[in-house]
Amino acid sequence: MAADERGEGWEIRWGEADSRFGRLVIAEGPEGICRIGFGDGVEQELARDWPRAELRRDDARAAVLARSVMAGEELPLCVRGTPFQRAVWRELRRIPEGETISYGELARRVGRPKAQRAVGAAVGANRIAWLVPCHRVVRGDGGLGGFRWGCDCKRAMLEWERSGVSPGAGLV
């Protein structure tokens, strides 16, 4: 892992806010948003992912970022992963709001039709929930499948998107 991948010399500001889907934690480093997650444990994951960065709690900045996400603003993202993971995450961002695709279809879209399990692992490794919408991937039979923050959260996110509210407005 290169020094910059560990956060050497970086300050990462993170904070929390209430969201429609539970406690939201959002973090921003010098390259952009590096984490959006729900529930407990997200700050520990930040420390694990960026062990050399200075982590500073900043709920005020988190609230500003959350409002930007709600408004559907395009925000810079700090995405770290293998080339395959980044290809999967790019494809996730192309899935229209409120729509779903299967892991198999996602594998076909990234040019690896037999790599459904690897695609599932890449989806699960996504650190920027909502903006890299891993919740839009479902099982081949249409079932929800897994989700880091639980199927109730995944279902709520999809239902909110399908309700026709403006992009991003459901987050907070």
C-alpha positions in Angstrom: 0.0 0.0 0.0 1.5 3.3 -1.1 1.9 6.2 1.5 -0.9 8.2 -0.1 -3.2 5.2 0.0 -2.7 5.1 3.8 -3.5 8.8 4.1 0.1 9.9 4.9 -0.1 13.7 5.5 -3.9 13.8 5.0 -6.5 15.3 7.1 -9.8 13.5 6.8 -12.8 15.3 8.2 -15.7 13.1 9.1 -19.0 13.6 10.9 -22.4 12.2 11.3 -26.0 13.3 10.7 -29.4 11.7 11.0 -30.7 10.4 7.6 -33.8 8.8 6.3 -31.9 5.5 6.5 -30.4 5.8 9.9 -27.2 7.4 11.3 -25.2 8.7 8.4 -21.4 9.0 8.6 -19.7 11.0 5.8 -16.0 11.7 5.4 -14.0 13.9 3.1 -10.2 13.8 2.4 -8.1 16.1 0.2 -9.3 14.3 -3.0 -13.0 14.3 -2.1 -15.6 12.1 -0.4 -13.9 9.0 0.8 -16.7 7.4 2.9 -20.4 7.4 3.2 -22.0 4.8 5.4 -24.8 4.1 7.8 -24.9 3.0 11.4 -22.1 2.2 13.8 -18.5 1.3 13.1 -17.9 3.6 10.1 -15.4 5.7 12.0 -13.5 2.6 12.9 -13.4 1.6 9.3 -12.0 5.0 8.4 -9.2 4.5 10.8 -8.5 1.1 9.3 -8.7 2.4 5.7 -6.6 5.5 6.3 -4.2 4.5 9.2 -1.8 7.4 8.6 -4.3 10.2 8.1 -5.3 12.6 10.8 -9.0 12.0 11.4 -10.9 15.0 12.6 -14.6 15.0 13.6 -16.5 17.8 11.9 -20.3 17.4 12.1 -20.8 20.9 10.6 -18.9 19.9 7.4 -20.7 16.6 7.3 -24.0 18.5 7.3 -22.8 20.7 4.4 -21.8 17.6 2.5 -25.0 15.8 3.2 -27.0 18.8 1.9 -24.9 18.8 -1.3 -25.6 15.1 -1.7 -29.4 15.8 -1.1 -29.3 18.4 -3.8 -27.9 15.9 -6.3 -24.7 18.0 -6.6 -21.7 16.3 -8.3 -19.1 15.9 -5.7 -15.4 14.8 -6.1 -14.9 11.2 -4.9 -11.8 9.7 -3.5 -12.1 6.1 -4.7 -9.4 3.6 -3.8 -9.6 0.0 -5.2 -8.3 -2.4 -7.7 -8.9 -1.7 -11.4 -11.6 -4.3 -11.4 -13.3 -2.8 -8.3 -13.2 0.7 -9.9 -14.8 -0.7 -13.1 -17.6 -2.2 -11.1 -18.1 1.1 -9.1 -18.2 3.1 -12.3 -20.9 0.9 -13.7 -22.9 1.2 -10.4 -23.0 4.9 -11.0 -24.6 4.4 -14.4 -27.6 2.5 -12.9 -30.5 5.0 -13.0 -32.0 6.0 -9.7 -34.8 3.7 -8.6 -33.7 0.9 -10.9 -31.9 -2.3 -10.1 -29.8 -4.8 -12.0 -28.6 -8.3 -11.0 -25.1 -9.2 -10.1 -25.0 -11.3 -13.3 -26.0 -8.3 -15.4 -23.4 -6.1 -13.7 -20.7 -8.7 -14.4 -21.7 -8.7 -18.1 -21.6 -4.9 -18.1 -18.0 -4.9 -16.9 -17.0 -7.5 -19.4 -16.6 -10.4 -17.0 -19.9 -12.4 -17.4 -18.7 -15.3 -15.3 -17.4 -13.2 -12.5 -20.6 -12.7 -10.5 -19.0 -13.6 -7.2 -16.1 -11.2 -7.8 -18.6 -8.5 -8.8 -20.4 -9.2 -5.5 -17.2 -8.8 -3.6 -16.4 -5.5 -5.4 -20.0 -4.2 -4.7 -19.5 -5.1 -1.0 -16.1 -3.3 -0.9 -17.7 0.0 -1.9 -16.9 2.7 0.7 -19.1 5.4 -0.7 -22.7 4.3 -0.3 -25.5 6.2 -2.0 -23.2 8.1 -4.4 -21.8 4.8 -5.6 -25.2 3.1 -5.4 -24.4 -0.5 -4.4 -28.0 -0.8 -3.1 -29.2 -1.0 -6.8 -27.8 -4.5 -7.3 -30.0 -7.4 -6.5 -30.0 -11.2 -7.0 -30.8 -12.8 -10.3 -34.2 -13.9 -9.0 -35.1 -10.3 -8.0 -34.5 -10.8 -4.3 -32.7 -8.1 -2.5 -29.6 -10.1 -1.7 -27.2 -8.8 1.0 -26.4 -5.2 2.0 -23.9 -4.0 4.6 -26.5 -2.1 6.5 -29.2 -4.6 6.2 -32.0 -5.5 3.8 -34.5 -3.1 5.5 -32.1 -0.2 4.7 -31.6 -1.4 1.1 -35.4 -1.7 0.6 -36.0 1.7 2.1 -33.4 3.3 -0.2 -34.9 1.7 -3.3 -38.5 2.6 -2.3 -37.4 6.2 -1.7 -35.8 6.4 -5.1 -38.8 4.9 -6.8 -41.1 7.4 -5.1 -40.1 10.0 -7.7 -38.5 12.5 -5.3 -35.6 14.5 -6.8 -32.2 12.8 -7.0 -30.4 12.6 -3.7 -33.2 14.1 -1.7 -33.8 11.0 0.4 -30.5 10.9 2.1 -31.0 13.3 5.0 
